[in-house]
Amino acid sequence: MKGLADAALLAALAMGSVLGASALLQAGWPRRSPAAAILLWQALGLAGGLAAVGALVSLGLPGDHLGVAHSLLHLGASFPGAAFRFPVAFGLVNALPALLLVFRLTCLAAGVALLASLCWVLIAVSAAALQARRRQRALLALLAHGDPKVPGALVVDYPTAAAYCLPGLRSRIVVLSVGTLELLGRGELAAVLAHERAHLRERHDLVLLPFTALRRAFPHSAMCAEAHRAVALLIEMLADDRALRGRPTRELVSALVRFGTAGTCPAPAGALAAGEGDMAARVVRLLQPVRPLPAAASAAVCLTAGLLVAATVALLIV
């Protein structure tokens, strides 16, 4: 019965991850502590995917639990007179090995296909992002220039407001448009630069990448789309918090309001932009700050995330 028990536990973990994600979408505390919420989102996504694959593969591999059904049917068919009252039972007893083999192969194929699909989409999304950033860097080398107003950033001659960053292992670039320089004051520009550099320093692009892949793998899933949107907003809020270290809140709020009213150019593929996410929610959060989660509550969230992944991995390898 070990195989059936493992499959049931893994299926319960997969379903629990989906229910947990649904509850997290409705919760208000993630905006108080975006870092802890992002960690929990990552754990739910990883555990849910691994558990779903593991449950299917467990059902597809040979195990004693498949012999239980055969024994029960054989017992039912062995009662006196069963051949006359339940002739179907005898047919099932004879056909059961072939049916179980088809069931096993179907589950195994589904599990392998799901794993291969998730891995392939993750690789494809990563490759597409790298290629888009490579093209952007080549264009910036031709079109962008420096400006003393924004040291360390590149400026493109574009009238619409735009501010984004291009992450990478060796090349990390913050790009602003001329429209942004004309729109924002010095303090506002400094806040936007701090926001973008927080994205680069903490590699928020890698945090968002699995959720982008998940949305690509299941394009018709409202849950995947909402999860991507929620994590993207939390990443922007986290970068807002980092940008406020040592800076007045009003500068970043003013910059976001100006971006929101003037309209910004969408960020290119593979980039993270200061004007992304629910701008109104970010501004309200900055204007009406709430206290972060207590240290004990944040630790509990992190522990829950770790236990969720550890339990899933333990069931897969034991």
C-alpha positions in Angstrom: 0.0 0.0 0.0 3.0 2.3 0.2 2.7 3.5 -3.4 -1.0 4.3 -3.0 -0.3 6.1 0.3 2.5 8.2 -1.3 0.4 9.1 -4.3 -2.5 10.1 -2.0 -0.2 12.3 0.2 1.4 13.9 -2.9 -2.0 14.6 -4.4 -3.1 16.1 -1.1 0.0 18.3 -1.1 -0.7 19.4 -4.7 -4.3 20.3 -3.9 -3.3 22.0 -0.7 -0.8 24.1 -2.6 -3.6 25.3 -5.0 -5.9 26.1 -2.1 -3.0 27.9 -0.3 -2.3 30.0 -3.4 -6.0 30.9 -3.6 -6.0 31.9 0.1 -2.8 33.9 -0.4 -4.4 35.9 -3.2 -7.2 37.0 -0.8 -4.9 37.7 2.1 -3.9 41.2 3.1 -0.7 40.5 5.0 1.5 39.9 2.0 1.7 43.6 1.3 3.0 44.2 4.8 5.9 41.8 4.3 6.5 41.2 0.6 9.7 39.3 1.0 8.1 36.6 3.2 5.0 36.5 0.9 7.2 36.0 -2.1 9.0 33.1 -0.4 5.7 31.4 0.4 4.6 31.9 -3.2 7.8 30.2 -4.4 7.3 27.3 -2.0 3.6 26.8 -3.1 4.6 26.8 -6.7 7.5 24.4 -6.3 5.7 22.1 -4.0 2.5 22.1 -6.1 4.4 21.2 -9.3 6.6 18.5 -7.8 3.7 17.0 -5.9 1.5 16.8 -9.0 4.2 15.1 -11.0 5.1 12.8 -8.1 1.5 11.7 -7.6 1.1 10.8 -11.2 4.4 8.9 -11.3 3.6 7.1 -8.1 0.4 5.8 -9.5 2.2 4.8 -12.7 5.0 2.8 -11.1 4.4 -0.9 -10.1 3.2 -1.2 -6.5 1.3 -3.6 -4.2 -1.7 -1.2 -4.1 -2.7 -2.3 -7.6 -3.0 -5.9 -6.5 -5.6 -4.9 -3.9 -8.3 -4.2 -6.5 -7.6 -7.5 -8.2 -8.0 -9.3 -4.8 -11.3 -7.6 -4.0 -12.8 -8.4 -7.4 -11.5 -12.0 -7.2 -13.1 -12.3 -3.7 -16.4 -11.0 -4.9 -16.4 -13.4 -7.8 -15.7 -16.4 -5.6 -18.9 -16.4 -3.7 -21.3 -19.2 -4.4 -23.6 -18.4 -7.3 -21.7 -15.3 -8.2 -21.1 -16.7 -11.7 -24.8 -16.4 -12.3 -25.6 -13.2 -10.4 -22.5 -11.2 -11.2 -21.0 -12.4 -14.5 -19.4 -9.0 -15.0 -17.2 -9.7 -12.0 -15.5 -12.7 -13.7 -14.8 -10.6 -16.8 -13.3 -7.9 -14.7 -11.0 -10.4 -12.9 -9.7 -11.6 -16.2 -9.4 -8.1 -17.8 -8.0 -6.4 -14.7 -4.3 -6.9 -15.4 -4.6 -5.3 -18.8 -6.7 -2.4 -17.4 -4.2 -1.8 -14.6 -1.4 -1.8 -17.0 -3.2 0.8 -19.2 -3.9 2.9 -16.0 -0.3 2.7 -14.9 1.1 3.7 -18.3 -1.4 6.5 -18.6 -0.5 8.0 -15.2 3.3 7.5 -15.8 3.0 9.2 -19.3 1.0 12.1 -17.8 3.5 12.6 -15.0 6.5 12.5 -17.4 4.7 14.8 -19.8 3.8 17.3 -17.1 7.4 17.4 -15.8 8.8 17.7 -19.4 6.4 20.5 -20.2 7.2 22.5 -17.1 11.0 22.2 -17.6 10.7 23.0 -21.4 8.6 26.1 -20.8 11.0 27.3 -18.1 14.0 26.8 -20.4 12.1 28.5 -23.3 11.1 31.5 -21.2 14.6 31.9 -19.9 16.1 31.7 -23.4 13.6 34.2 -24.7 14.4 36.7 -21.9 18.2 36.3 -22.5 17.7 36.9 -26.2 15.5 39.9 -25.7 18.1 41.4 -23.3 20.9 40.8 -25.7 18.9 42.7 -28.4 18.2 45.5 -26.0 21.9 45.9 -25.1 22.9 46.0 -28.7 20.3 48.8 -29.4 21.4 50.7 -26.3 25.0 50.6 -27.4 23.9 52.4 -30.6 21.2 54.7 -29.2 21.8 55.4 -25.5 24.1 57.9 -23.8 25.0 59.0 -20.4 23.7 62.1 -18.6 25.1 63.9 -15.5 21.6 64.1 -14.0 21.5 60.3 -13.6 25.0 59.0 -13.1 25.4 55.3 -13.8 22.3 55.1 -16.0 21.8 55.2 -19.7 19.4 57.7 -21.4 17.5 57.2 -24.7 16.1 60.1 -26.7 12.4 59.1 -26.3 9.7 61.6 -25.4 7.5 59.3 -23.4 8.4 58.5 -19.8 10.2 55.2 -19.4 12.3 53.7 -16.7 13.5 50.1 -16.6 16.4 47.9 -15.9 18.1 45.0 -17.8 19.4 42.4 -15.3 22.3 40.1 -16.1 25.3 38.3 -14.6 27.9 40.8 -15.9 25.9 43.6 -17.4 23.3 45.4 -15.3 21.8 48.5 -16.9 19.3 51.1 -15.7 17.6 52.9 -18.7 15.7 56.2 -18.5 14.1 58.1 -21.4 14.5 61.9 -22.0 10.8 62.1 -21.2 11.5 60.8 -17.7 14.3 63.3 -17.2 11.9 66.1 -18.2 9.0 64.7 -16.1 10.8 64.1 -12.8 12.8 66.3 -10.4 16.2 65.4 -9.0 14.9 63.7 -5.8 12.3 61.7 -7.8 14.9 60.6 -10.3 17.1 59.4 -7.4 14.1 57.4 -6.0 13.4 55.8 -9.3 17.1 54.9 -9.7 17.2 53.3 -6.3 14.1 51.3 -7.1 15.6 49.9 -10.3 18.9 49.2 -8.7 17.1 47.2 -6.0 15.7 45.0 -8.8 19.2 44.5 -10.2 20.9 43.9 -6.9 18.3 41.3 -5.6 17.8 39.7 -9.1 14.0 40.0 -9.0 13.9 38.9 -12.6 14.8 35.3 -11.4 12.1 35.4 -8.8 9.5 36.2 -11.4 10.8 33.9 -14.0 9.1 30.6 -12.8 5.7 32.3 -12.5 6.1 33.6 -16.0 6.9 30.1 -17.2 3.9 28.8 -15.2 1.6 31.3 -16.9 3.0 30.3 -20.3 2.5 26.6 -19.5 -1.1 27.1 -18.5 -2.3 30.1 -20.5 -6.0 29.5 -19.8 -5.5 29.1 -16.0 -6.9 32.1 -14.1 -5.0 30.9 -11.0 -1.6 31.0 -12.8 -2.3 34.5 -14.2 -3.3 35.8 -10.8 -0.3 34.3 -9.2 2.0 36.0 -11.7 0.3 39.3 -11.2 0.5 39.0 -7.4 4.2 38.1 -7.4 5.0 40.9 -9.9 3.2 43.4 -7.6 5.0 42.1 -4.5 8.3 42.4 -6.3 7.6 46.1 -7.1 6.5 46.7 -3.5 9.7 45.1 -2.3 11.8 47.3 -4.6 9.8 50.3 -3.3 10.8 49.4 0.3 14.4 49.1 -0.7 14.3 52.5 -2.5 13.0 54.2 0.6 16.0 53.3 2.7 17.5 56.7 3.6 15.1 58.6 1.3 11.9 60.5 2.0 8.7 58.7 0.9 7.3 61.7 -0.9 9.9 61.5 -3.6 9.0 58.0 -4.7 5.3 58.6 -4.3 5.6 61.8 -6.4 7.5 59.9 -9.1 4.9 57.1 -9.2 2.0 59.5 -9.4 3.7 61.4 -12.2 4.3 58.1 -14.1 0.7 57.1 -13.5 -0.8 60.4 -14.8 1.6 61.0 -17.7 1.6 57.3 -18.9 4.7 55.3 -19.4 6.2 53.3 -22.2 5.9 49.6 -21.6 9.1 47.9 -20.6 10.8 45.7 -23.2 10.8 42.0 -22.9 13.1 40.7 -20.2 13.2 44.0 -18.3 11.7 45.2 -15.0 10.1 48.7 -15.0 9.4 51.2 -12.2 6.0 51.8 -13.6 4.8 48.2 -13.5 2.2 46.6 -11.3 -0.9 48.2 -9.7 0.3 51.8 -9.4 -2.6 52.8 -7.3 -2.0 50.0 -4.8 1.7 50.9 -4.5 0.9 54.6 -3.9 -1.7 53.8 -1.3 0.7 51.5 0.5 3.4 54.2 0.6 1.0 56.9 1.7 -0.8 54.7 4.3 2.1 52.5 5.6 1.3 49.6 7.8 3.7 47.9 10.2 5.5 44.8 8.8 4.6 41.4 10.2 6.2 40.7 13.6 9.4 38.8 13.5 7.7 35.7 14.9 5.0 35.8 12.2 7.6 36.3 9.4 9.6 33.4 10.8 6.4 31.2 10.9 5.8 32.0 7.2 9.3 31.1 6.2 9.2 27.9 8.3 5.9 26.9 6.6 7.4 27.5 3.2 10.5 25.4 4.1 8.4 22.6 5.6 6.1 22.5 2.6 9.0 22.0 0.1 10.8 19.6 2.5 7.7 17.4 2.9 7.2 17.2 -0.8 10.8 16.3 -1.5 10.8 13.7 1.3 7.8 11.9 -0.2 9.5 11.9 -3.6 12.8 10.4 -2.5 11.7 8.0 0.2 
